[in-house]
Amino acid sequence: MHVLIEEVADYEDALINYYNPHYKMHDNAKKLYYSSWLPGSKTFNASKGALDISFSVECAKLLTFLSAFALLNELPDIFVGGQTVSNGLFSNVKELITTPFRNHNISHLLLKERDKKGNLFRLDRCLGNKEKGIEPDKAERKYVIDKGSLGDRWTLWSAVSREWIGDSKWFWWLEKPVAGFCTVLQTAASDAIILFALKSSYDKAKSIWGTMESLKKQVRQVANLSQTLDDISFVINCHKCLADWDELAPLQTIIDSRDSSDKLNQLLELLNNASTFDGGGLKHIYSRGNVLLAHSLLREVKEELIPVLQSVAYLDAQLSVVDLFKEYENTDTPFCFAEFVDTDYASIELDDFWLPLTYSDSIITNSLCMGADTPNKIILTGPNGGGKSTVLKACCHAVLLGQSLGIVPAKKAKFSRFTGLKTTLNPQEDLSKGLSTFMAEKKRMQEIQAFIDGASVHDRYLIAADELYRGTIEKESAKSVCQFGKNIAGYKHIGLMIATHLEKPTELEKETGTFANYQMEHAQRRAGDLKRTFKLIPGAAHWWFDDEAMREAFIDSL
């Protein structure tokens, strides 16, 4: 099962991409489908045969365009312009093919042509012929200059240069330089236009082909994911304890065609069809229509696949829990299964619990009992750095892990099913909102008090508070802590843990009868030397409040 879950992790990104509205592949693939304005486009886009034709037509159009430019050069423009091309041009196919860019040919390909009656050379029409009484045709000349060969252009630009210079005795020598410059310039411009058109066509062809290959890769990964999900479903069916889990039911639904939509069944059929991706072992020979149709269906039925992904995530989480449980099973800091009790008061019973966020070589275990035959509210006193906050965090983590994953970092764990957990472990000042540290503490406690006042006695709640009302003088802070404790002392459905370095809150044990005092143990190794054991023990930390020498020794040991 672990191997199958790892395979899901390898392939799931391909499916998750379909839930990303900004994924570029979706926009790139649109050009491979029939346009929405085309009559019957929805029908065409739902047919793998029509989609095969769509892709073939796109490729054929680009191939035709590239061939026309590469082999015949100017023919597309001649056809569009309605010009007549003589049989002599078509008869010289060999010359055209061997001279892809015919505007570089030094022979007079166009000027040697006759008109459609075969009586007049084009050269005469362009330059004029006084002996024959023919006037120069400027429109014909422009056409030959634009579409003719290198030789055509040289001849005509030479004639144009002579007309510009006329009978000048001083500038006669400019005829050939001007003709050469104009011929080279126009030929270069023509080449640039052709090369730009070729590059644009090549880039478009490359984009279409690349998009198709990327789609194939993505859809193939989804197909691999589908096969892996089938394998997981098979394993689940072989183990009754897994087959009975409601959370895994969607994995059974996806392989049962009776419980799936028609489009989802069609998609699964395409994904399981080898011809969708394999053309008999040839890399580029496959049904592109199948790939395009599968891609379209995935976008339509993706919502139906969400429960399946959630089931896989749930299964993955449970396997992780099992792995974690086994990893610590034979150690001094194991995990155990949580036991839940239904009582009319909040209760917690933890044996050798520990904080899983600490390094394994520095883990300290503790035990705590709240509720049952003991008060379910505690005051944890002692100096800063003794481990009070860590105990509160460890207890909260135990409850959270027990009620979410079912395991607890402890040797034994039994507690109520808490419907709410509130903490005030480290409220921070917020100068942008005008909150000092004390104001942040007070605001958080007001929120917790409002939560308590609105809580139902039929529910169970746990509150963890660390160093309440910091940022003010000790007397006012102690007064506020005691008042908060008295306010909820009678709420047996609420479990409370308060960590403080103040002495006055320890009096709540005698005053209310619903609080118990705890402290963090400190062992004295020798005179003037204290060691922090980080162990939780009953009783208030009176040594911290009354023994100045021990306070100094503790501070020196930090």
Beta strands, then each sheet from edge to edge (+ up, - down):
strand 1: 336-337
strand 2: 339-341
strand 3: 348-353
strand 4: 366-370
strand 5: 377-381
strand 6: 407-408
strand 7: 412-416
strand 8: 420-424
strand 9: 461-466
strand 10: 494-500
strand 11: 515-526
strand 12: 529-538
sheet 1: 1+ 6-
sheet 2: 2+ 7+ 3- 4+
sheet 3: 8+ 9+ 10+ 5+ 11+ 12-
end
